[in-house]
Amino acid sequence: MSVTEDAARPVPSPTVGFVSLGCPKALTDSELILTRLAAEGYRTSKTFEGADLVIVNTCGFIDAAVQESLDTIGEALSANGRVIVTGCLGAKAGEGGGNLVRQVHPKVLAVTGPHATQEVMDAVHAHVPKPHDPFVDLVPPHGVKLTPRHYAYLKISEGCNHRCTFCIIPSMRGNLVSRPVGDVLAEARALFDAGVRELLVVSQDTSAYGVDVKYRTGFFDGRPVRTRMHELCEQLAMLAEPHGAWVRLHYVYPYPHVDELLPLLASGRVLPYLDVPFQHSHPAVLKRMKRPASGEHNLERIEAWRRACPQLVVRSTFIAGFPGETDEEHEHLLQFLREAEIDRAGCFAYSPVAGAAANELPGALPDALREERRARVMAVAEAVSAQRLARRVGSTLQVLVDQAPALGRRGAAGRSYADAPEIDGTVKLLPPTKASTRIQVGEFVRARVVAADGHDLIAEPI
Ligand code: SF4
């Protein structure tokens, strides 16, 4: 047979042995996994011998079912050796709190709980690569991204449980639906593997992640992980670390449990940067806006955050001229910006959105006054920001390079941990003093800040 004929010979699809135990809910989980396997081109079989690996969907209800599941896993290990365990028994703790399946059968490849199609498929892909599909495989494993290669947005949930009176997002996108934590982490890992150096976590309400599923325990790489912001951030930090990559949090509402994140931010494993859309500071305005966490003492909270993490950068957005906003309420906002030392702020003049409840509120302000107040807020915000930036002169920062024409020989532009892409300032890098130094987009360089310039810093690479 010629080489050409050999290459043209179809490669047999990998085979996955499958055993489904347990109740009808487990059966539907099995169906979902089998559907995905078939859709991706895997063959399935009911026997262990000859399969490339075996999946056992287990039951953990009564003792007899637990034993049957453990025995089946044992048989699959002896007959085949490559076994992925899913289902209720996978979520069961053994003695001392560890995973029961792993305690009894430490050689299994991966263990997940029930309703974990994606985690099971991730484990299958890790051990038996997906058959080649000339159409689907044109799409890279991390999907199609519209951002530059070195940073990417990671959406962790859709929708929102709040009903802010100026906003119509919940009526368009519905209540909060958190993505399974295993899916989110698998996407993050694929992005880092693909060269992403900065991951921007986004949603409508990042601190509420997992509320809708009661912080259910999901699985990633066979390990249990709660669907909760703190645990998610810990795991993202672990995934980012080997790549030296950044994790940045957006849309974090100041709920009390956000305080738990501060040690992680202070350690730098997640960037000490929080994007907190306060929208206003005065309790009466926040109440009229029906803002999340409107009862919190935001100034005290920010002060406590800064004590726990002195390098913390806070970005926020505000609305000026909301219906009924009095002079005193407006002054309260200006004072809040000064006292809270908000590093980066944007401000919009209130403008009615069709369908928003705020349109019915009394006390609409004239357009000119809303605009005048917006300008005052921005003037204060910029003065505060300039003072904060001036303090950085003389310091050394790690800068992620966004632009480097001529390999940086004429200078480059990037951002420090204090600057999110598109919305914050930049760090303008001076041409390197050594002619041999090359600066490339997507790499980190260290630079000494020599001046502040409006929203930006000027720094020399070192
Ligand atoms: S503005 Fe309010 S209602 Fe709209 S998405 Fe944000 S938190 Fe939800």
Boltz pocket constraint, residues with backbone or C-beta under 6 A from the ligand:
constraints:
  - pocket:
      binder: B
      contacts: [[A, 160], [A, 161], [A, 162], [A, 163], [A, 164], [A, 167], [A, 168], [A, 169], [A, 170], [A, 204], [A, 205], [A, 290], [A, 292]]
      max_distance: 6.0
